[in-house]
Structure formats: C-alpha cells, structure tokens
C-alpha cells in the first residue's frame, strides 16, 4: 500500500477499520483524495469503492473525479448518502452497526475444540447463510482461503461456524437450529477473536440493528459501539 495512503488510514483508526481490513486482503486498484476525503477501490466479489472522510464537499469533489467507475460503495455513513444519491438511486442497501474490541481487551479461548473450515465447505456454509442475496459461494470460498475461520463438528456433522467478511470483520456466525442455546455461538466468536488477536489484527463486527441477540453477545464480550455503516449498490 502507498505510504501516503497508509498514513491517511492511520490518522482515522476507527473509521478506517474495514478499509485496512479489506486492503490487507485485496489490491488497491485506484485511490483518489480531495481535502479530507479519500476513495479507495479494490475487488473482492465486486469492485468496491471504500469511503473515508468527514467533509461532504470533499466527498462530492472526489466523486466527480471518480465519475462512478463502480456503483458498489462500502463504509458508507448516513451523512454520505445524500451526496452519493444526488444523481443516482439506491438499488439495495445493507446497513449495520459496527462494534470493535479494544486492543487491551484479551479474551480466554473457548472450552470447545474448533478447527478452521476448508474451502470445500463453502457450498455448505452458503446454503445456510441468511445473506444469500448479498453473497455467493465463491465469496465464501475466498474468505475461507484468506482469513480465519472456526467450525465445530458433532458426530462428523458441521453444526456451527464463523468466518470473516472481505473487510476482515468477524461474521457468518451460524449454529444449526437443534444445537442452539448451548453457548456454541459465543464459543465460536471467542475462537475467532483469539485467532485475530494472535495475529495482532483488529477485531470488529458489523451487525444489523435489529439483531439484538448478536449485539448483546458482543457487548457481553467487551465490544464497543463505533458507528452505523452501509454497503450500497447504486443504479
């Protein structure tokens, strides 16, 4: 990554959490800056434009330079939407609350024995995902190859798992219905956190606002609320 761009990201540690996470895994294809604002492009499942900054006028100037080379935008805060949609409409929008774990918060590993998932398990994970409209089997396979994951098996059956999204946030936490209520979800999350901390990587999650169960879980583990962010596709 360009040293100047790295310095810009380092100056905004919380806002840049997903930006750093994404571009640790994927190549910076293009980046533009105007004043306070930066737009950075890279490809995972789509060509994503990550947004970073605080000034609406600077955002508008960056978008004029960019000329909407992609219609997929990430790390979008609510105040950015009127600027992004000045001459565009939103096809879909996925909004979440971001929570992060302070660096000095160290968790003990879970009691369960977990193993990382192999890429061959991507189809199974995808078939159980509640976000099939926003993801793909190929995307999950890529994530299993590039970052941490954890699964638990009972009698040879994979009954619970977690992995990361392309911005390195923890996600895809899922437990088969008949095994819920046994603490497996918390144990999987603890395992992923410990793996991230061992690699000296920041730990954060993006949770839909109505998912109170997951929000309560991360708060219990010491996560703090950062901000609301969205992924959007324009038309």
Beta strands, then each sheet from edge to edge (+ up, - down):
strand 1: 30-34
strand 2: 37-43
strand 3: 47-52
strand 4: 72-76
strand 5: 90-101
strand 6: 150-154
strand 7: 157-164
strand 8: 170-175
strand 9: 203-207
strand 10: 223-234
sheet 1: 1+ 2- 3+ 4+ 10- 5+ 9-
sheet 2: 6+ 7- 8+
end
